[in-house]
């Protein structure tokens, strides 16, 4: 886990303890925080088209499949422009 994720788990655990009107974070608070984090991560990382978990969805907001398609399109356009260098192209 990243430091940011660990800090989030601490905050979630503390919030869960406060919901029980407790000043002490118990094991069950930490376990529930971990469970909530897993569920949220899974929901955010699931590609709606494939149903598969794709961590690029969290990191970039786009699936790895979309990113690969954009890269392929950019390569194809570069090749087209290189072939037609100096020639007029209809739009």
C-alpha positions as CSV (number, residue, x, y, z in Angstrom):
1,X,0.0,0.0,0.0
2,X,1.1,3.5,-0.6
3,X,1.6,6.0,2.2
4,X,-1.6,7.8,1.0
5,X,-3.6,4.6,1.2
6,X,-2.3,3.9,4.7
7,X,-3.2,7.4,5.8
8,X,-6.7,6.8,4.4
9,X,-7.0,3.5,6.3
10,X,-6.1,5.3,9.5
11,X,-8.6,8.1,8.9
12,X,-11.3,5.5,8.0
13,X,-10.5,3.5,11.2
14,X,-10.7,6.6,13.3
15,X,-14.0,7.6,11.7
16,X,-15.5,4.2,12.3
17,X,-14.5,4.4,16.0
18,X,-16.1,7.8,16.3
19,X,-19.3,6.4,14.9
20,X,-19.3,4.1,17.9
21,X,-18.7,7.1,20.1
22,X,-15.3,5.6,21.0
23,X,-12.0,7.4,21.4
24,X,-10.1,4.1,20.8
25,X,-9.7,2.5,17.4
26,X,-10.3,-1.3,17.8
27,X,-9.3,-4.1,15.5
28,X,-12.8,-4.4,14.1
29,X,-12.6,-0.7,13.0
30,X,-9.3,-1.3,11.2
31,X,-10.7,-4.5,9.6
32,X,-13.8,-2.7,8.4
33,X,-11.6,0.1,7.0
34,X,-9.6,-2.4,5.0
35,X,-12.8,-4.0,3.7
36,X,-14.2,-0.7,2.6
37,X,-11.0,0.2,0.9
38,X,-11.0,-3.1,-1.0
39,X,-14.6,-2.7,-2.1
40,X,-14.0,0.9,-3.2
41,X,-10.8,0.0,-5.1
42,X,-12.5,-2.9,-6.8
43,X,-15.5,-0.7,-7.9
44,X,-13.2,2.1,-9.1
45,X,-10.9,-0.2,-11.0
46,X,-13.5,-2.4,-12.8
47,X,-13.7,-1.7,-16.5
48,X,-17.4,-1.4,-17.2
49,X,-17.0,-3.0,-20.7
50,X,-15.1,-6.0,-19.7
51,X,-15.9,-6.4,-16.0
52,X,-12.2,-7.0,-15.4
53,X,-10.2,-5.1,-12.8
54,X,-7.9,-2.6,-14.5
55,X,-5.7,-0.5,-12.2
56,X,-5.2,2.0,-15.0
57,X,-8.8,3.0,-14.3
58,X,-7.7,4.3,-10.9
59,X,-4.4,5.8,-12.0
60,X,-5.5,7.5,-15.1
61,X,-9.3,7.3,-15.2
62,X,-9.0,5.4,-18.5
63,X,-8.8,1.7,-19.1
64,X,-5.6,0.1,-20.4
65,X,-7.6,-1.0,-23.5
66,X,-8.6,2.6,-24.3
67,X,-5.0,3.8,-23.8
68,X,-3.7,1.1,-26.1
69,X,-6.3,2.0,-28.8
70,X,-5.3,5.7,-28.6
71,X,-1.6,4.7,-28.9
72,X,-2.3,2.6,-32.0
73,X,-4.3,5.5,-33.5
74,X,-1.4,7.9,-32.9
75,X,1.1,5.5,-34.5
76,X,-1.2,5.0,-37.5
77,X,-1.6,8.8,-38.0
78,X,2.1,9.4,-37.7
79,X,2.7,6.7,-40.4
80,X,0.1,8.3,-42.6
81,X,1.6,11.8,-42.2
82,X,5.1,10.4,-42.9
83,X,3.9,8.7,-46.1
84,X,2.1,11.9,-47.3
85,X,4.8,14.4,-46.3
86,X,4.7,17.4,-48.6
87,X,1.4,16.2,-50.3
88,X,-1.9,17.8,-49.9
89,X,-4.6,15.8,-48.1
90,X,-8.3,16.2,-48.4
91,X,-10.2,16.7,-45.2
